[in-house]
Amino acid sequence: MYSDKSRNIESTVKKKSPVTRRVTHILIRTRDILSQRMVPRNPGVASYYKTFMETIYSHLEGSHAVWAISHAGHCQTSIKFSGPGVYDLTEQIKHKVSFLKEYIPAGASVTLVGHSIGCKIILDCIKTFKGDNGVSVTQSYLLFPTIERMKETPQGVKLWPMLCYFRWLVVLLAAIVNLLPSLFKHKLFRLFYLNVPSCCADATVELLHPNIVRNVLWMAFHELKEVRNPDLPTLDQFSNNILIYYGAKDGWCPLSFREELLIQLPNINSQICSMNIDHAFVLHSSEDMGKLLAQWMK
């Protein structure tokens, strides 16, 4: 559990490290020299990345601590604060920066991994953090990045009317579904998503709380509204330490965005997925992505 009490924000942290040898919800201060931090997409529940994290940890033979932090308000916690209750994109960025500054031990070498909107958040973290407290950010991996023009993408066009006018209806439906027994909600999820890791089913059931859905939609609304132009100065400044990984067919980050980015930053390291992996890779391709990321990090 991570609590940013200065702004009344809380979230869940998942960790796999040589200290615990398992994934846990409990944040433990460590002295790991090599560590990796995962910033998720939206919805941002760390449990979605359990298989992904375990695969990375296994293929790196325990040499790195692997952490994932949920977005504020996207997970159910036992701690109650009197904060605003909903957090926009700016608050989520501040939340991750605060975590990095407070909990990464001095002298650690850190790899940052972002997925979807997590890539935008990582770019802001890099720009803000810059080795504070003796910590070195050695590499950043941006997976299926939503770092520009989200409202103009095929998925953005579809979702914008709902995010503008019908968030209340989705929250209401979530409140109704949330009244169902947990076992029934798991079975309902399995009707739509076959052969999905159990951690994803657990994370989705957790998301069905109306307050969490409200946070997910509020953040998404601000993403589409605010994520416009790519942060070219930051991408250029840290180009030697950034790898951008685009999906071959991704409704959130079309390959035309990559082509235009390469015109402006021809030296940026970008790759196109050749494994036909979907944007939401945690549902069906966590192991494949985990193995690939571990290869990059070796």
N, C-alpha and C positions, 0 to 999 in steps of 0.2 A: 504494500500500500504506500503510495506517495502522496503526501499532503503539502501543498503550498499554502501555509497558513497566512502568509502575508496578504494573499488575495482570496482566501477562503475557497481554494480549489483543491480537489482531491482526484486521484485516479489510481488505477491498478498498474503495478509493475510486475512483469514476468521476468524471471532470471534463470539462466542455466550456466553454472560456472564450476570450476574445480572445487569450490568451497562446498556447494550443496549437492552436486552430482544429480540434480533433478530440477524440474521446472517448479517454481513456487510462486505464490502471490506475495510472499513476504520479502521486503527489501532489506538486504543485509549489507552493511558497509564492508567493502573488501579492499584489498591491496593488489588487485589484479593489475599486472603490467600491460597486458594486451586485452582489450575488451571491444565489444561490438554493441552498438545501440540501434534498435529498430524503431522507427517512427512510422505508424501505420497509416492506412488510407482512412476514409470516412465511409462507413462507421468504423471507429477506431477502438476495437476491443482487443487487448493483447492476446486473449485466448485463441483468436483466429490463427495466430502465428506459432502455436505450440509445435506442430510438426515441422514447420519451416526452421524454427530455432533448434530443435533437437537434431535435425539433419545437419545443419551448419556445425553445431557443437561436436557431433560425432565425427564428421569428415575432417575437422580441424584437430581431432584427437585430444580435445579438452584443453588446447593451448590458449583459447580465448574464452572469456566470460561473454555470454550472449544475453542481452537484455532487450525487452520490449516494453514500452510504456503506452498505456491506453490514453486516449484523448480525455480531457477533463469532461465529466458528465456523461461519458459513454459507457460506464460500468456501474454495477451496483456495489456500494461499499457500506461498511458499518459506521463510518465516521460521518457525522452530520455537522454542517456549517451553516452559517446564516448568509452565505454569499448570494449572488444574483440568480443562480440556478441554471442559467443558460450561458454558453460561452461561444463567442464568434471566432473567426479565424485568427484575429490578432491576439485574443486571449489564449488560444491554443498554442500559438508561437511562443508567447511569454512563458507559458506553462512548461514547455520543453526546454527553453533556455534556462529557466530556474532550476530544473532538474539537473541539467548538465553541470551547472555551476556548483550546485550543492552536493551532489553525490558522486561525481567522478573523482577518484583519489588523485592527488598530486603525483606526477611522474608517469601516469598511465598514457599509453598510446591508444587512441580511440578510432574505430571505424564506424561511420554513420551510414545507416541504410534506410532509405525512405521508399515508401510505396505510395503511388498516386499523389494525393495532396501532401503526404509525408515528405515528398521531394521538395515541395515549396517550403515546408517548414524547416527542412534541413538546410536549405540555402540561407534562410534567415538565421539559423543557428550558427552556421559557419561564419557568416558576416558579423554576428554579434559576439561570438565566443572567442575566436582567434587566440586559442592557447592560454586562456585565463587559468590561473592556479597551477601553472606548470604542466597542463595537459596538452598533448599534441594530437590534433585530428589528422591522421595520416592519409585517410582515404574516405571518399563518400560515393555511395552507389545509389543512383536514382532509378528505381524500377517502375516502369510504366508511368512516366512522370506527367502530372497535371500541373505544369508550371506556367501555362499561358493560355489565354483565350478560352477558358472553360465554357463560357456561355455560348460560344460559337461552334463547339464540337457537336457531333450528332447526338450524343447522350445529353449534353447540356441543353440543346434545343428541346429535347423531349421532356426533360425534367423541370425546366424553368417555369412553365405555367403552374405546375403543382406547387413548387417551392414559393411562388409568389402569392397564390390565392387559396391553396387547399392544404396547407400544412396542418391546419386545425382538424381537418377530416381524417388525415392519416393518424394523428395523435389520438383521436377519438376511437378509431378502429383498433389501434394498439391497446388502448385501455380495455376494450371489450375482450380482445384475445388474451390479454394478460390475466383475465379472471379465470381462464381455463386451467386445469391441472397441468403441472409441468410435464408429466408423462404424455399427455395428449398433445401438448405443444411440440414435443420432440417428434412424435409420430407424424404430426402435420408437416413439420419441416422435412421429414424423410420422404413424404409424398412428392415433394417438388424437387428435392436434391438427393439423388441416389449416389451411393459410393463416395460420400463426403466424410472426411474425418470427424470423429465424435467431438473433437474440440470445437469444430465449426458449428456443429449442432448446439452445443452448450453455449457458445458465444451468441448465436442467433436468438436462442430462447432468452438469454440475459438482456438482449437488446429490446425485447418486446415491452418493456416497462414504458409507460407513456412519457415519463420525464426524460428517459434516455432517448426515445424517438424524437422528442421535442428538441433535444440538444443536437442530435444527428442532422435534423432538417434545418435548424438554425445555422449550424456551421456550413452545411451545403449551400444554403442561400447566400451566405457571405462569400463562399468560395467562388460561385459563379459570378457574383457581383464584383468581386475585387481582384480575382486573378486574371489579369489582362496580358501585359507584356512580360516576356521572360526577363529575369534579372541578369542581363548581359554582363554588367560590370563584375558581379560575383562569379558568374560562370567563367568569365575570362581570367579573373585574378587567380582562381583556384583550379584552372583547367587541367593542370598536371595531376591533380588529386581527385578528379571526378570522372566517373563513368556513367553514362546515361543509357538505359536499356529500354528500347521501344518495342511494343507489341507489333506484330505484322499486320494485324487487323484490330485496331483498338478504337472504340468509339469515344474515348476520352482524350486520346492524344494521337491524332492521325499522323501518318508518316510525312505528310506535307509540312507539318510543323518541324520535323527533324530536318527536312531538306532546306527550309528557310533558315533554321538555326545554323546549319553548316555554312550557309552563305555568309552569315554575319560572324560566325566563330569557326573558321575552317579547321582549327586545331583541336576542337573539343572532341573528346573520346566518346563516341556514341556507337551503339550496336543495335541491330534489329534481331529480334527473337526468331530463331529458325525452328523452334519446337512447337509452334502453333499454340502457345500458352495464352490463356485469356487474361484480361486485365485483373480480374479477381482470382489470381493464381492460387490463393490459399484454399479454395474450394476443391481443386482437383490436381494441382501441380506443385504442392508445397515441397515435396521431396526433390523434384527436378530443379526447382529454383534454388533450394538449399544447397544441392550438390554443385550447381553452377557458381553460386556465390562463394562457396568454400574454395573452389578452384581459383577464382579470381584473387581471393585473399591469401592463398599460399605463396 
